[in-house]
């Protein structure tokens, strides 16, 4: 029995902090918050060598942030729970508020891409239920199939320019993607506005929507 359980708890929390010291591992968590992925898929999506990807995932698993399952010759990983999304959200808020470099990037780069206020999640749900907006999911189809906002239309960002006719012209479009730092929704809104379609972004992405206890559909 430990004589200082608080110190042991803090040591465990420090291990989580150490694991989060890698930007690659944080990117893996963002991707796994969308859908289950194999080692090969994560390596291809991030341009990380297979061996390095496997090592990063082992560290995330040992820290209790992800869990894995084996299917044939492949190992698939997913987040251990929505609490991990909450951790990433809190990390982002602390960074934006107290780390000057992060605040500068958000203010100068992201705000420059879209100066309009994003739509809060519950406001979007209310407006979508009344048929006032079109909800646009610009993530890849496999992520959409794993879970998406109710009634959302899936047009991946690289197909949007060719599929604009699928969107109603008289409704505002609210686009979303993987999370608050995902650029796909910014690019979608910019394209739609240039084509004369009223558009805004969702405040965050699907993981944050799900964390808030809002309904999610699956294809």
Secondary structure, DSSP 8 states (H G I E B T S, - for coil): --S-HHHHHHHHHHHHHHHTT-HHHHHHHHHHTTS-EEHHHHHHHHT--HHHHHHHHHHHHHTTSEEEEEETTEEEEEES-HHHHHHHHHHHHHHHHH-HHHHHHIIIIIHHH--S--B-HHHHHHHHHTT-EEEEE-S-HHHHHH-EETT-EE--GGGGGG-GGGS-TTSEEEEE-SSTT-HHHHHHHHHHHHTT--EEEBSS-HHHHHHTT--EE--
